[in-house]
Amino acid sequence: MVSRYSTLYPFQDINVSSAVIRSGTGWSLFNLCNIFAQTLMKHIVTLQERSHRTGNIIGVNAYRINRAALYQGLLNQGYEIQETPHFLIALNESVPTRFTDAFYSDYQSSILVAHWFAPSEIDANLGQYVMSELKAFGLLSTPERFGEVFGAIVMSLSPREPERAWRLYGNNTLIRYSVLIDNPPSMPNTDFPLDVFATLYKRVCEVQVESEGTSLLDAGCSFGSLPLVVAERVPSLTRVVGVDIETSSFPTVQFFAAKRHLTNVQFQRANLLTDEVEQLGQFDTVTILHVLEHFTEEEMYEVLSHLLQVVQKRLIIAVPYEEDEPEEAYGHKQLFTPTKLETVGRWCVERLGHGMFEVEECVGGLLVVYVDGSIIKIDK
C-alpha cells in the first residue's frame, strides 16, 4: 500500500514482496508495474506541491509526510540536517554549517525548513516556535529573515494559493483569540503571542466598554486582529481603523471583516513617524500595542506626538518587559520597565497640558493616558 504522504522515496511504503507471479494466474510483470505506476501517480504528494519559497527560505509542509523518506532523501542529496521538535532544517554540506550573513552573501543557496504542524495548528503562536527553535542556528539574524521563515512556513500550506494559507492562519488565530478572551487562563504564558494579545485585547475591550466613545484607532495593527476583535465585542463602536506601514496582510483581514459583516472596520497604510495618521481625523480611543519597542526612544516620542494629535479620550499603550537586550529578530530597538513606562505617561500628559495616566501590569506593561483626566476603574 502507498502512503499518501510519501515523498522522495515513496517506494519504501509499498510491499511487493508478497506479490507472487505465476503463469496462468492472469498476472504478469507488466500488469504489476502498471498498477504500481498508477497507484504512485494517484497518491504521491511531492515536495514541490508542499513547498513555498520566500527569499532564500523554502518552507515545506511536512505534516504526515514520510519523515524517514524525507530525511534519507535529503541526506542522499548532500544536505546537512538539523532537527527540532517542530522543524527540520537542511542545507547543502558544501556551504557553511551555520546560517550566517556570510552564507547569504557568499552562497546564494536556499535553506529548507520543513515543519510538522497540522494545518489547524498554524496560528499566531508560530512565531514563538520559530524563535525558540530556529534562532540558535543563526537563521533569524534580522526581522526580514524572521519574516521570510515565518511566511514560507505559512504559505507552504497552500503554495499555489498563498492567500488561502493566510486565511487559514488568520481563521485559526481569530478562533483562538475568541476562546482565550472568553476563557482567560489564570496565568497567561507570556512566551506565546496568543496568550499575550488575547489578554491585551480583553483589557482594551474592558476599557472601551466602560467608558464613552464610538471610534478607535489601532496604530501599528500588524495582522489586524484587534480591530476585528474589538468591533465584534464593542457594538457601540461605529468606526474602527487599523493602520500599519506594512499592508500585505490587509487583503486577508479585509476578507474577515467582510465575512463577519464588520462594515465599521477599515484598514489603511500609515507611517507612524509622519503626520499621515493625523489625516485620519479624531478618535475617542487610540491603541498602540507592542509597537513602541520597534522604535528608538527618539522615534517613539515622534510617534506619540502624532497620536496625541488625534486622540480625544484615551491612549492605550502596551509594551513587553524584555530582559537583557531588545530582540533584534523581532525588530525591537529598546527595552521597557515600569519606571520607563511611567516616564512615557508623564511625557504624554505634559505634552497634552492636561490629563492623567495609569500604569499597570498586563502581560508586560500597560499605560493608559486619560486625555480628559477621568480614570475609569475596571475590575481586572
Long-range contacts (C-beta under 8 A, 24 or more apart in sequence): 2-39, 2-40, 2-43, 2-44, 3-43, 3-66, 4-43, 4-44, 4-45, 5-45, 5-63, 5-64, 5-65, 5-66, 6-43, 6-44, 6-45, 6-65, 6-66, 6-69, 7-44, 7-45, 7-46, 7-47, 7-50, 7-65, 7-66, 7-69, 7-70, 7-73, 8-47, 8-66, 8-69, 8-70, 8-72, 8-73, 8-74, 9-66, 9-69, 9-72, 9-73, 10-40, 10-43, 10-44, 10-66, 10-69, 12-66, 12-68, 12-69, 13-66, 13-69, 14-39, 48-159, 49-159, 50-156, 50-159, 51-156, 51-159, 52-151, 52-152, 52-155, 52-156, 52-159, 52-162, 52-165, 53-110, 53-152, 54-147, 54-148, 54-149, 54-151, 54-152, 54-155, 55-144, 55-145, 55-148, 55-152, 56-104, 56-108, 56-109, 56-110, 56-111, 56-148, 57-110, 57-111, 57-113, 57-145, 57-148, 57-149, 57-152, 58-110, 58-111, 58-112, 58-113, 58-152, 59-113, 59-114, 59-115, 59-149, 59-151, 59-152, 59-153, 59-154, 59-155, 59-156, 60-112, 60-113, 60-114, 60-115, 60-156, 61-114, 61-115, 61-156, 61-157, 62-88, 62-114, 62-115, 62-116, 63-115, 63-116, 63-117, 63-118, 63-119, 65-114, 70-114, 74-112, 79-112, 82-137, 84-133, 84-134, 85-133, 86-115, 86-116, 86-117, 86-129, 86-133, 87-113, 87-114, 87-115, 87-116, 87-129, 87-133, 87-134, 88-112, 88-113, 88-114, 88-115, 89-113, 89-114, 89-134, 89-137, 89-139, 90-114, 98-137, 98-138, 99-137, 99-138, 99-139, 99-141, 100-138, 100-141, 101-141, 111-139, 113-139, 113-149, 113-152, 113-153, 115-153, 115-156, 117-153, 119-157, 119-168, 120-172, 121-172, 122-153, 122-154, 122-157, 122-165, 122-168, 122-169, 122-172, 123-169, 123-172, 123-173, 123-176, 123-194, 124-173, 124-176, 124-193, 124-194, 124-197, 124-223, 124-225, 125-192, 125-193, 125-194, 126-150, 126-153, 126-154, 126-169, 127-193, 128-191, 128-192, 128-193, 131-327, 131-329, 131-330, 132-191, 135-329, 140-329, 141-328, 141-329, 142-328, 142-329, 143-328, 143-329, 143-330, 143-331, 145-329, 146-329, 146-330, 163-251, 163-252, 166-249, 166-252, 167-252, 167-255, 167-256, 170-223, 170-225, 170-252, 170-253, 170-255, 170-256, 171-256, 173-223, 173-225, 174-225, 174-228, 174-229, 174-256, 177-201, 177-225, 177-229, 178-229, 181-205, 181-229, 181-233, 188-363, 190-320, 190-363, 190-364, 195-363, 196-290, 196-320, 196-363, 196-364, 197-225, 197-226, 197-289, 197-290, 199-362, 199-363, 200-289, 200-290, 200-318, 200-362, 200-363, 200-366, 201-225, 201-226, 201-229, 201-230, 203-362, 203-366, 203-380, 204-230, 204-285, 204-287, 204-289, 204-316, 205-229, 205-230, 205-233, 205-234, 206-378, 206-380, 207-285, 207-314, 207-316, 207-368, 207-376, 207-378, 208-234, 208-237, 208-285, 209-233, 209-234, 209-236, 210-376, 210-378, 211-313, 211-314, 211-376, 212-284, 212-313, 213-237, 213-284, 213-285, 213-312, 213-313, 213-314, 214-238, 214-239, 214-284, 215-239, 215-240, 215-241, 215-282, 215-283, 215-284, 215-285, 216-240, 216-241, 216-283, 216-284, 216-285, 216-286, 216-287, 217-241, 217-242, 217-243, 217-277, 217-280, 217-283, 217-285, 217-286, 217-287, 217-310, 217-311, 218-242, 218-243, 218-287, 218-288, 218-289, 219-243, 219-270, 219-272, 219-277, 219-286, 219-287, 219-288, 219-291, 219-303, 219-307, 220-244, 220-272, 220-288, 220-289, 220-291, 220-294, 221-267, 222-246, 222-249, 223-249, 223-252, 223-253, 224-249, 224-250, 224-252, 224-253, 224-267, 225-253, 226-287, 226-289, 227-253, 227-257, 227-265, 227-267, 228-253, 228-256, 228-257, 228-260, 228-262, 228-265, 231-257, 231-262, 231-264, 231-265, 232-260, 232-262, 237-264, 238-264, 239-264, 239-266, 239-283, 240-264, 240-265, 240-266, 241-265, 241-266, 241-267, 241-268, 241-280, 241-283, 242-266, 242-267, 242-268, 243-267, 243-268, 243-269, 243-270, 243-272, 243-277, 243-280, 244-269, 244-270, 245-269, 245-270, 245-271, 245-272, 272-303, 272-306, 272-307, 273-299, 273-302, 273-303, 273-306, 274-306, 275-306, 275-309, 277-306, 277-307, 277-309, 277-310, 278-306, 278-309, 278-310, 280-310, 281-310, 282-310, 282-311, 282-312, 283-310, 283-311, 283-312, 284-311, 284-312, 284-313, 284-314, 285-311, 285-313, 285-314, 285-315, 285-316, 286-310, 286-311, 286-314, 286-315, 286-316, 287-315, 287-316, 287-317, 287-318, 288-315, 288-316, 288-317, 288-318, 289-316, 289-317, 289-318, 290-318, 290-319, 290-320, 290-364, 292-317, 292-319, 292-334, 292-336, 292-344, 293-319, 293-320, 293-322, 293-326, 293-332, 293-333, 293-334, 293-335, 293-336, 294-330, 294-331, 294-332, 294-333, 295-333, 295-334, 296-333, 296-334, 297-334, 299-333, 300-334, 300-344, 301-347, 304-344, 304-347, 304-348, 304-351, 305-351, 308-348, 308-351, 308-352, 311-369, 311-371, 312-371, 312-372, 313-370, 313-371, 313-372, 314-368, 314-369, 314-370, 314-371, 315-348, 315-367, 315-368, 315-369, 315-371, 316-366, 316-367, 316-368, 316-369, 317-341, 317-344, 317-366, 317-367, 317-368, 317-369, 318-362, 318-363, 318-364, 318-365, 318-366, 318-367, 319-364, 319-365, 319-367, 320-364, 320-365, 321-364, 321-365, 336-364, 336-365, 337-365, 338-365, 341-365, 341-367, 342-367, 345-369
